[in-house]
Amino acid sequence: MSAMMSNQALRRRLLAYALGLGYVITLAVGFVMVIGDPKISAPAVWSAIGLNLIASAVFALIFATLSSRIQERSAHENVEELFRGLSDKLLRRLADENVTYMPMAEYPMSQGYDVGINRDIMDSFSRSSFFAYRGPSARYVPARIRVAMRCPQQVRVCMLNPKLDKAITRAASDTRGRPNQRGLPIDVLARKLQREIELSVVGLFDCRLICPIEISYMEDTMINRVEVFDDSVYISWYHAGSAYHFNFPPCLRFPAGSLLYQSERLDVTRRWEVSDTSIRFTSRSTDRDLIEHLRVLTGNEINQAYVDELRQDYEDFISEFIDFLRGL
């Protein structure tokens, strides 16, 4: 580095010497040429020098004006080019960070079925070979499976274990502010959630002829709802601002390759592996398998009549949502 700096100083010094020598030689030649002409008198020489000084001053003024404008324009272009390069670099960095950390879409909280989020979810549903769901209950998942033009080859659902009273009560208390839940005691809300889980199981079981259904149950805080597809993950946040007062919370969509997508997809897989209570329904499963699973899941005696009641209640509950999905 020091050698490079000394070389640059040497070049500047040589350039200064060359310019000085050129000026000296030019002045000497001019002086000799003026002295060698006997017809030129001293006043004429001084007059010529004066005129040349005036002409030089005018030229210097014009040259300085033009050169300053050219330099300003050049500096402006250089600055613009520099900022353009920095902006492009910043935008590329932001784009990279956007894929990793930032959502690709945001859906507002609502009291009724929102067209935007449901249309996007159904599009993802029809394009994916994998679908995973995690939430307190999966009451809307069977409807999506039944309406989708193309069903994923692997469907994994993780819900609350209805026998874990603390987890059920905690999740039920989060729904107290919803318009259709206000004023109900906690024990009633907890029982409603347990009933929703049973309805979800029956609804998912009836989709076994469309695609295999894998269900696992866990003790969880269930502070959000997660739906994972091949192309993206939808995360609904139950505790966002005034979400307590809406039937459907706000939702964020993150693309495949993002940090949240990778972590949530891995989380779903791990939950299935470590769950103590899980079941897989296929086209070979019968109502007898469903009855036995509900008996183990709830700890209650279950018969065919109770299953038929659950099946009818689920059809009554989901019919409006199915009509909504078909109208998208």
C-alpha positions in Angstrom: 0.0 0.0 0.0 2.9 2.5 0.9 4.7 1.6 -2.4 1.5 2.4 -4.3 1.1 5.7 -2.6 4.7 6.7 -3.3 4.3 5.8 -7.0 1.2 8.0 -7.2 3.1 11.0 -5.5 6.0 10.5 -7.9 3.7 10.6 -11.0 2.0 13.8 -9.7 5.4 15.4 -9.1 6.6 14.5 -12.6 3.4 15.8 -14.1 3.9 19.2 -12.3 7.5 19.4 -13.5 6.4 18.6 -17.1 3.8 21.4 -17.0 6.2 23.9 -15.5 8.8 23.1 -18.1 6.3 23.5 -20.9 5.2 26.9 -19.6 8.8 28.1 -19.3 9.8 26.9 -22.8 6.6 28.5 -24.3 7.3 31.9 -22.6 11.0 31.8 -23.6 10.2 31.1 -27.3 7.5 33.8 -27.3 9.8 36.3 -25.7 12.6 35.6 -28.3 10.1 35.9 -31.2 8.9 39.3 -29.9 12.5 40.6 -29.3 13.6 39.4 -32.7 11.1 41.6 -34.6 12.7 45.2 -34.9 9.4 46.6 -36.2 7.6 46.1 -32.9 8.0 48.9 -30.4 7.7 48.6 -26.6 4.2 50.3 -26.4 2.9 47.9 -29.1 4.3 44.9 -27.1 2.6 46.1 -23.9 -0.6 46.7 -25.9 -0.5 43.3 -27.4 0.1 41.7 -24.0 -2.9 43.7 -22.6 -5.2 42.5 -25.4 -4.1 38.9 -24.9 -4.7 39.2 -21.2 -8.2 40.5 -21.9 -8.8 37.7 -24.4 -7.3 35.1 -21.9 -9.7 36.4 -19.2 -12.7 36.1 -21.5 -11.6 32.7 -22.6 -11.0 31.6 -19.0 -14.4 32.8 -18.0 -16.2 31.0 -20.9 -14.1 27.9 -20.3 -14.7 27.9 -16.5 -18.4 28.3 -17.1 -18.6 25.5 -19.6 -16.3 23.2 -17.7 -18.1 23.8 -14.4 -21.4 22.9 -16.1 -19.9 19.8 -17.7 -18.4 18.8 -14.4 -21.6 19.3 -12.5 -23.5 17.2 -15.1 -20.8 14.5 -14.9 -20.9 14.6 -11.1 -24.7 14.4 -11.1 -24.6 11.5 -13.5 -22.0 9.7 -11.4 -24.0 10.2 -8.2 -27.2 9.0 -10.0 -25.3 5.9 -11.2 -23.9 5.3 -7.8 -27.4 5.6 -6.1 -28.9 3.5 -8.9 -26.4 0.7 -8.1 -27.0 1.0 -4.4 -30.8 1.0 -4.9 -30.6 -2.1 -7.0 -28.4 -3.8 -4.4 -30.8 -2.7 -1.6 -33.8 -3.9 -3.5 -32.2 -7.3 -4.2 -31.3 -7.6 -0.5 -34.9 -6.6 0.5 -36.3 -9.2 -2.0 -34.0 -11.9 -0.5 -35.1 -10.9 3.0 -38.7 -10.7 2.0 -38.6 -14.4 0.9 -37.0 -15.4 4.1 -38.8 -13.3 6.7 -41.7 -11.3 5.4 -45.3 -12.4 4.5 -46.4 -12.4 0.9 -50.0 -11.6 1.7 -52.1 -10.4 4.7 -55.8 -11.1 5.3 -57.9 -9.0 7.8 -59.9 -10.3 10.6 -63.6 -10.8 9.8 -67.0 -11.8 11.2 -67.9 -13.9 8.2 -66.2 -16.0 5.5 -63.7 -13.9 3.8 -63.4 -14.3 0.0 -59.8 -13.4 -0.4 -58.2 -15.9 2.1 -60.6 -18.7 1.2 -59.9 -18.3 -2.5 -56.2 -18.4 -1.9 -56.3 -21.3 0.4 -58.4 -23.3 -2.0 -56.0 -22.5 -4.8 -53.1 -23.7 -2.7 -55.1 -26.8 -1.7 -55.7 -27.7 -5.3 -52.0 -27.3 -6.3 -50.5 -29.1 -3.3 -49.7 -32.8 -2.8 -49.1 -32.1 1.0 -51.4 -30.4 3.4 -51.0 -30.1 7.2 -53.2 -28.3 9.7 -52.7 -27.4 13.3 -55.4 -25.7 15.4 -57.8 -26.3 18.3 -60.2 -28.1 16.0 -60.4 -28.8 12.3 -64.0 -28.1 11.7 -63.5 -26.5 8.2 -60.8 -28.9 6.9 -63.2 -31.6 5.7 -65.2 -29.1 3.8 -62.1 -28.0 1.9 -61.2 -31.6 1.1 -64.7 -32.2 -0.3 -64.8 -29.1 -2.4 -61.2 -29.0 -3.7 -60.8 -29.9 -7.4 -57.7 -31.8 -6.6 -57.0 -33.2 -3.1 -53.5 -33.5 -1.6 -52.0 -37.0 -1.4 -51.0 -36.5 2.3 -53.3 -34.8 4.8 -52.1 -34.3 8.4 -54.2 -32.7 11.1 -53.1 -31.9 14.6 -55.8 -30.9 17.2 -56.1 -30.5 20.9 -56.6 -33.7 22.9 -60.2 -33.4 24.2 -59.3 -35.3 27.4 -56.7 -32.7 28.5 -59.0 -30.4 30.5 -56.5 -27.6 31.1 -55.6 -27.2 27.4 -59.2 -27.3 26.4 -60.2 -24.7 29.0 -57.3 -22.4 28.0 -58.2 -22.6 24.3 -61.9 -22.2 25.0 -61.3 -19.0 27.1 -59.7 -17.4 24.1 -63.1 -17.5 22.3 -65.1 -15.6 24.9 -65.1 -12.3 23.0 -66.5 -13.7 19.7 -70.0 -12.6 18.8 -71.4 -16.1 18.9 -69.7 -17.0 22.2 -70.3 -13.9 24.4 -71.8 -14.5 27.8 -71.2 -18.3 27.8 -69.5 -19.8 30.9 -66.1 -21.3 30.4 -67.3 -24.8 31.1 -69.9 -24.5 28.3 -67.2 -23.1 25.9 -64.9 -26.0 26.8 -67.6 -28.5 26.1 -68.4 -26.8 22.8 -64.7 -27.1 21.8 -64.6 -30.8 22.7 -67.7 -31.2 20.6 -66.1 -29.4 17.7 -63.1 -31.8 17.9 -65.4 -34.8 17.8 -67.3 -33.3 14.8 -64.0 -32.6 13.1 -62.9 -36.3 13.6 -66.1 -37.6 12.0 -65.9 -35.1 9.2 -62.3 -36.1 8.5 -63.2 -39.7 8.7 -65.8 -39.3 6.0 -63.1 -37.9 3.7 -61.0 -41.1 3.9 -62.3 -42.2 0.5 -61.0 -39.0 -1.1 -57.5 -39.2 0.4 -55.8 -40.8 3.5 -56.3 -38.8 6.7 -53.7 -38.6 9.5 -54.8 -37.1 12.8 -52.7 -36.5 15.9 -53.7 -34.9 19.2 -51.5 -33.0 21.6 -51.5 -30.7 24.7 -50.8 -27.3 23.2 -51.4 -23.6 23.9 -53.0 -23.3 20.4 -52.4 -19.5 20.2 -52.6 -19.7 16.4 -53.9 -21.7 13.5 -51.5 -23.1 10.9 -52.2 -24.4 7.4 -49.2 -25.7 5.5 -49.2 -26.4 1.7 -46.5 -27.1 -0.9 -46.4 -23.4 -1.9 -47.0 -21.5 1.3 -48.1 -21.5 4.9 -51.1 -19.6 6.4 -50.8 -18.5 10.0 -53.8 -17.1 11.7 -53.1 -15.1 14.9 -55.9 -15.4 17.5 -54.4 -12.7 19.8 -53.9 -9.9 17.3 -55.3 -6.6 18.7 -59.1 -6.9 18.7 -59.2 -10.3 17.1 -61.0 -11.6 20.2 -64.1 -9.8 19.0 -64.1 -11.4 15.5 -65.2 -14.9 14.5 -62.1 -15.2 12.2 -58.7 -13.8 13.2 -56.2 -12.0 10.9 -53.9 -14.3 8.8 -50.5 -14.0 7.2 -49.3 -16.0 4.3 -45.6 -16.9 4.0 -44.0 -18.5 0.8 -42.3 -21.8 0.6 -38.6 -21.3 1.5 -39.3 -18.7 4.2 -38.2 -19.3 7.7 -41.7 -19.7 9.1 -42.7 -22.1 6.3 -39.7 -24.4 7.0 -40.2 -24.3 10.8 -43.9 -24.9 10.6 -43.7 -27.8 8.2 -41.0 -29.4 10.3 -43.0 -28.8 13.4 -46.0 -30.6 11.9 -43.9 -33.6 11.1 -42.3 -33.7 14.5 -45.7 -33.5 16.2 -47.0 -36.5 14.3 -43.9 -38.5 15.3 -44.1 -37.7 19.0 -47.8 -37.8 19.5 -49.1 -40.4 21.9 -52.6 -40.4 20.4 -52.8 -40.6 16.6 -54.8 -42.3 13.9 -54.7 -42.9 10.1 -58.0 -43.3 8.3 -57.9 -44.9 4.8 -60.5 -46.3 2.4 -60.4 -49.6 4.3 -61.4 -47.9 7.6 -64.9 -48.5 8.8 -67.3 -47.0 11.3 -66.2 -49.6 13.8 -62.7 -48.1 13.6 -64.1 -44.6 14.1 -66.1 -45.7 17.1 -63.1 -47.4 18.7 -61.0 -44.3 18.0 -63.6 -41.9 19.6 -63.9 -44.2 22.6 -60.1 -44.0 23.2 -60.0 -40.3 22.4 -62.8 -39.2 24.7 -62.8 -41.9 27.3 -66.5 -42.4 26.9 -68.6 -45.2 25.6 -69.4 -44.5 21.9 -72.0 -46.3 19.8 -73.2 -46.1 16.2 -76.1 -43.9 17.1 -73.8 -41.3 18.6 -71.6 -41.4 15.5 -74.7 -40.9 13.3 -75.7 -37.9 15.5 -72.2 -36.4 15.1 -72.3 -36.9 11.4 -75.6 -35.2 11.0 -74.6 -32.3 13.3 -71.5 -31.8 11.2 -73.4 -31.8 8.0 -75.7 -29.1 9.4 -72.8 -27.1 10.6 -70.7 -27.2 7.4 -73.4 -26.9 4.7 -73.3 -23.1 4.6 -69.5 -23.1 4.3 -69.5 -25.6 1.6 -72.0 -23.5 -0.4 -69.7 -20.5 0.1 -66.6 -22.4 -1.2 -68.5 -23.7 -4.2 -69.5 -20.1 -5.0 -65.9 -18.8 -5.1 
